[in-house]
Amino acid sequence: MKITIWSDFVCPFCYIGQANLDNALSKFEHKDDVEIEYKSFQLMPGAVHTEGESYAETFSKLKGMPVERAQGMLQQVTETGKNAGVEINYDIAKLTSTFKAHRVFQYARTQGKGTPFFKAFYKAHFTEGADIDDNDTILRLAESFGLDTDEVQNVLASEDYAQDVNVDISQASQLGVQGVPFFLVNDKYSISGAQPPELFEEALNKIYSEGQ
């Protein structure tokens, strides 16, 4: 069974969805037969982190809404994350561009490290408050799960893998994906959004049975 996931590092429901999927997989009898492949998506391509500006302020400017409304939405997301066992700290998180990180992710994917890349960058962004558009941060995280730092530096110093990012985003568009996370199982069955573990578990069992 193959699960393809379109996601972005600054997408809270992608972080929550990954946690819920992991929960479901831990109970799935055939989890060792499951392959997960991440693909790039940009939820807020215009995001730029400004020093001294809060997450809610950056988010409100991007979405054209009052800061108070943005704060309320972020608080709701924090509670949803807590219920899924995911720690989201918007008081220190930095909303920023993810394109550079996605280029390095594309390199990581060629090394078979796409999933640990996403998990590390989710945590860095939402839990640790790291600036995931910062070169030093990207290098530190990449090194933490075994990527060659010289190769990562080469990617950062170039425009390598930009086309791969755009191809992933284009594929999502062709599939009619409006938002992420978007899960495609065996190139046939789609699951959209941060569904609860029970739904993932039910879907996995059903799809596996049909495949047999």
N, C-alpha and C positions, 0 to 999 in steps of 0.2 A: 504494500500500500504506500502510495506517495502523497504527501500533503504539501502543496505549494502555497506559500503565504506571502501576500503583498503587504508591506508594512513600512512604517516610518518610525525613526527613533524617538521623535517627539510626540507620537500618538499614544495617549494614555490607554486608550481602549485596546491598542495593539499589545501593550505591556500586560494589561489585565487578561486579554485573550490568550496570550502565550502561557500565562500562569494557569488559566482554566484548562487549556489544552494539555499542559503537563500533568495537571491533576487527573484528567480523564485518561491519559496514556498510562499513568501509574497503575490504573486498575484494568487496563485493556490486556486481555490474555495474549494477544499477538503483537505486543508493542515492539518486540525485537524485529518484526517484519515491516516496521514503519520507517519510511525515509522522509525527512523534512527538508524542504528547500525554500529558503527565503528569497524574495525578490524586492527590488527597490520601488518605493513610492514616495512622493513628496506631498505631504499634507498641507504644509504652509510654506511654499517655496520662497515667499517674500520675507520670511522672518529674518530679522537682524537683531542681535543682542546689543543693547546700549547700556554701558556701565552706569549703574545707579538706578536703572529703570526696573521696576518689578515685573514679574511674569504676567500678572494681571494687566499691567499698563501696556506691555508689548502686545499681548493677546487682544486687548480692547482696540488698539490702533489697527491691527491687522484685520479684525472682524467688523470694525466700525460700530462698536457698541460701547455703552457707558462702562467705566471701570468697575462700578458696583455690581453690574450684571455679570461681568467677567469673573469677579471674585466669587460670586455665588455659584457660578458654573464650576469653577475650579474646586470649590469646597465639596460640591456634590461628587465630582470625579475622585477626590481624595478619599471620600467615604466608600465609594464603590471599590476603589483599589484596596482599601483596608479589609473589606469583606472578602476579597479574593486573595488576601495574604501578600499584597503588594504595597510597598511603602512609597508614597508619592509626597515629596516635600516641595510644594510650590513656593514656599518662602525663600528657598535658596536656589531653585531650578532656574536655568537660563534658556529662554526661548530663542533659538538661533537657526541659521541655515543648516541643512543637513546634507547638502549636495556633495561637499568634500568627503564627509564620512561615508556617504553612499559609494563614492568612487573607490575608497579604500575597502569597503565591504565587498565590492565586486572582485577585487584582488583576493580578499580572504576566501571568497567562494571558490576561487580556482584552487585554493589550498585545502579545501574541505572544511573550512572553519566559518562558514556563513552563519550557522546557528549560534555558536558561542560569541561571535561578533555582535549579533543583535542583542543577545542577553546582556552582554557587558555594557553596551551603549545605552540600552534601556535603563539599567541600574545607575550608570554614571549620570545620565540626564535627570531622571526623576528622583532618585534617592540621594545621590551624592552632590548634586548641584554643580556638576562639571560642565564646562563649556565645550561641547562636542564638535565645535567648529575650529577649536584651537589645535594647532599642529602638535604641540607638546602633549596635550591630552590624548589625542588620537594615537600618538606613538606609545604613550604609557599603556593605554588600554590594549592596543594591538600586541604589545610585548607580553601582557599578562596572560594571554591564551596562546602564545607560541608563534606569532607571526614574525617573520624576518624584518627587523626594524630598518635595515638598509633598503629593502624592497619597498617598505611602506614610505620611507622618505623619498624614494624615487617617484612613487605615485603622487605624493603630496607636492613635489616640485614640478609636476607636469599636469597635463590634462588627461592622463591615461584613465581609461575605463569610463569616461564621461558618456560615450556612446552606449555602453552597456547599461548604464543607469537609464538612459532615455529609452532604450529598447524595452526594458522592464515596464516602464511607465506607459509606453505605447501599447504593450500587450494588455495591461490592465484596462486601458481605454477601449481596446477592441473587444474585451470581455464585458464591457458595460459597467466596470467597477466605478462607483461614485465616491466611495470612501473606504477606509481601511480600519481594522484588519479585514482582509478577504482571503478565505481559505478555499482552495480548489483541491479536491481529493480525487486522485486517479484521473486527472484531466477531465472530469465528468460531473462530479457533485460539488456544488458550491455552498459555503457557509459564510454568512456575512456578519461582522460585528463580534463583540466580546461576549459570546454566548456562554451560559453557565456550564460548568463541568458535566452536568448530567446530560445536557443536550449533545455535547461533544461525544460523550461516552456512548449514548444511544446511536448517534450517527456512525461512529466507528464500527460498532457491532453490526449495524444494519448493512453498511457498505461492504464490510468484510464477508458477511454471509452471502450477499448477492454475488460477490466476486468468486465465491466457491461454487 
